[in-house]
Amino acid sequence: MKKILFLSVICLFSICTVWAQQKTPRFKVIALCENGGNHVEYSKAARVWLDQLAATNNFAVDYIQNTDQIDDAFLAQYQLFIQLDYAPYAWKEKAVTAFQKYIEQGKGGWIGFHHATLIGEFDGYPMWTWFYRFMGRIKFQNYIATFARATVKVEDKKHPVMKGVSSSFPVAKEEWYVYDQSPRPNVHVLATVDESTYEPASEIKMKGDHPVVWTNPEYKAKNIYIFMGHAPELFQNKDYTTLFRNAIFWAAGK
């Protein structure tokens, strides 16, 4: 009887231990996303996809729609900061200071999408010079407002975020940005868009060298910028979701 009771206790302890391990997230992510505008449908789709990925892979995601809460203590909770279609202006001053420290000191990783390179003076806000350098010293100039289909070509196939991503893959709908110059001299380019594949054709181009995925090795934090991030249909694109998934685990150090 005692033996049976002992074995029962051991089994119960083992079950509780496994349960506790399953409930404790491997890491935590904070995702900053816009609460309206042209990109809100992308953000909604991203949230559904992220929540599913987190549940399957035992990590946690919290969401905020402004920078009011961001300070050192807030960011200390998270191993990864995802900037979902959120522009680098109109941030609270304490958020700017905390974010810069987070990246410069490598306190966590960062993934930025689409609007993160809306760099310049917009809506009456001065340019965030630190972010301008972080993104490779580029300024937003123009974009294909009517959208275009195009082919993205992987340039660094050996980088961990490109594992399982096709060497080239189509993006069905995107408003491809044009910057004042290529970020290439200041970043490590992982993928470019082939402007010759625009459908319909457009004269709004970077004149050949048009990076769309890159990382900046000058900063301690693992960081990656992924330009594509307008249409919710991107989450039906296996290459895109593979890239996104890889970026999460790489930038979070997992």
Buried (B, 14 or more C-beta within 10 A) or exposed (E): EEEEEEEEEEEEEEEEEEEEEEEEBBBBBBBBBBEEEEBBEBBEBBBEBBEEBBEEBEBBBEBBBBBEBBBEEBBEEBBBBBBBBBBBBEBBEBBBBBBBEBBBEEBBBBBBBBBBBBBBEBEEEEBBEBBBBBBBBBBBEEBBEEBBEBBBBBBBEEBEBBBEBBEEBBBBBBBBBBBEBBBBEBBBBBBBBEBEBBEEEBEBBBEEEBBBBBBBEEBEBBBBBBBBBBBBBBBEBEBBBBBBBBBBBBBBEE
